[in-house]
């Protein structure tokens, strides 16, 4: 369970088993050619920051930036902020900036 989100959002949500709570990112992506693609234009994947992890969710910790399918898991609202609850196996990759 986590009491404070890495970006300061207070919440009381404890994911069970291998579930992970992610705050999706609204970041834009810039291509090598300088073209800016809004996050809403990419229909397959989305990035976000892990807020909380269940006890069986291995290899991921709160604060990690991750990539996941846009249609993965369940969308919820926490303190007025959109979040997504997904299973660990649905994650595609960890992003290292």
Buried (B, 14 or more C-beta within 10 A) or exposed (E): EBEEBBEEBEBEBEBEEBBBBBBBBEEEEEEEEEEEEEBEEEEEEBBBBBBBBBEEBEEBEBEBBBBBBEEBBEEEEBEEBEBBBBBBEBBBEEEEE
